[in-house]
Amino acid sequence: MPAAATAQNPTREDFAKLLEESYGHHDVQEGSVVKGRVVAIEKDIAVIDIGLKTEGRVPVREFSGPGRESTLKVGDEVEVYLERVENALGEAVLSRDKARREESWVKLEKAFNENEKVTGVIFNSVKGGYTVDLDGAVAFLPRSQVDIRPIRDLGSLMNTPQQFQILKMDRRRGNIVVSRRTVLEETRAGQRQELVSSLEEGQVIDGVVKNITDYGAFVDLGGIDGLLHVTDIAWRRVNHPTDVLTIGQTVKVKIIKINHETHRISLGMKQLQGDPWEGIEAKYPVGAKVKGRVTNITDYGAFVELEPGIEGLVHVSEMSWTKKNVHPGKLVSTSQEVEVSVIEVDPVKRRISLGLKQTLPNPWEAFAEKHPVGSTVEGEVKNKTEFGLFLGLDGDVDGMVHLSDLDWSRPGEQVIEEYKKGDMVKAQVLDVDVEKERISLGIKQLSGGGAAVEEGGAEFKKGAVVTCEVIDVKDAGIEVKIVGTDLTTFIKRSELSRDRNEQRADRFAVGEKIDARVVSYDRRTRKITVSVKALEIAEEKEAVAQYGSSDSGATLGDILGKVLNRGKEKEE
């Protein structure tokens, strides 16, 4: 009974055995790539028979990809990845994407190990770069590896088959990093080598401006770039290459230098024109006055273009006779036409020194002509210093009144306190030094205080002995007044005695009278210098001459004693 029943009505165990036998005829297993046939296409789903009890369903889109459309049709044989033999719906779970990925990884690993290039399609942008489809496997393309130079718009490269070099890959993590730049560099290296070998220094060639930077322009010479530095664009100053060049412009350039090791090529445009510096000394002789245009202003001066390619520097010290601490930008402006004088020409260093003030009248010469020595001028007190007053005079020049020329009878340090900025003061011109740009003035010379000195000028010739009255004692020396006049002067400590132990100002008292020897006297400025030390030395020499001889046997003490005795006799 059971046997008959089994023959007519198979048990559950029989069905399992039959199913196992059916599977056993096909070499399929989950997690592998198998072959199948498209038996139907329902809307966007392909029904695929892989020889199992039931078919599997795969989206048609998995048979297309970036840069390629699906051409799937009924009857096509395809490879798919078997994820599960049967799902809850009783269907085989298949994937074309995973099949392609598995197949692609095998090919990619082989290409990576053999350092071969692979073909892929850039299809999306991600942080730091782009994603590339390598026939099913997705790789990362860093932004720096897209091209040799940065590309702003990647639209022309998207969804277009490109060649890539695999930099690294990790199948366990599913990571692949590729580079397009490496492929371009390798291709370009061969092209560059061939092109560079065909070029020669000195050759003139046409090129197209490919890129512009602050320091120059890159010119495409037909597959290789050369650098046209900003200083080689023109003989004249070019502030920025964009002032002369535009991207896409065709230019004629001369090959200046070729580095066959690095394949770097230096180009020039100005070398196709004549050198404006040839014969520059004859064209611009020293002292010549020429006109030019201000092209650039710096803290130390202004550059003036005399002609295209020829620029000279007007140093800040040569810009104005009187404005010494003013920025050049306040004296001239860019593009201003100016007249300048040629100061120096150096054709070797290609430098020309120019002067702006030399084209204008020298205010010190003009002042000297208008106000000769001895004349009276009036000016405003501009400044007070420890050594005198500065007065503003005609022609925007200053004159100085030294402390010693403020008053005949009082110390200058005391008198200067009576003046303040803005006061209008009259003074006498004592000296004008045009070369040093100095004007010496005197205020006391306008008063009659120096008349006695003027009348008795003969007494004050160099070497004369005068009697002085001490009017002030200081650490540095003593202030004295020449007896019989209102003339004062200062005797330094070093001039108070020939004996260093006696060179002390405190051994003198105010009101004390002493003798001194005239060292110098200027009748024009009425300045006198006297020295006690000079008088002692002179008297000693005189004593030796009168009382001493080589065979008298007298000592220096004997001689000086006689001099002192003679002095006492005169006093009695």
Secondary structure, 3 states (H helix, E strand, C coil): CHHHHHHHCCCHHHHHHHHHHHHHCCCCCCCEEEEEEEEEEECCEEEEECCCCCCEEEEHHHHCECCECCCCCCCCEEEEEEEECCCCCCCEEEEHHHHHHHHHHHHHHHHHHCCCEEEEEEEEEECCEEEEEECCEEEEEEHHHCCCCCCCCCCCCECCEEEEEEEEEECCCCEEEEECHHHHHHHHHHHHHHHHHCCCCCCEEEEEEEEEECCEEEEECCCCEEEEEHHHCCCCCCCCHHHCCCCCCEEEEEEEEEECCCCEEEEECHHHCCCCCCCHHHHCCCCCEEEEEEEEEECCEEEEEEECCEEEEEEHHHCCCCCCCCCHHHCCCCCCEEEEEEEEEECCCCEEEEECHHHCCCHHHHHHHHCCCCCEEEEEEEEEECCEEEEEECCCEEEEEEHHHCCCCCCHHHHHHHCCCCCEEEEEEEEEECCCCEEEEECHHHCCCCHHHHHCHHHHCCCCEEEEEEEEEECCEEEEEECCCCCEEEEEHHHCCCCHHHCCHHHCCCCCEEEEEEEEEECCCCEEEEEHHHHHHHHHHHHHHHHCCCCCCCCHHHHHHHHHHHHHHHHC
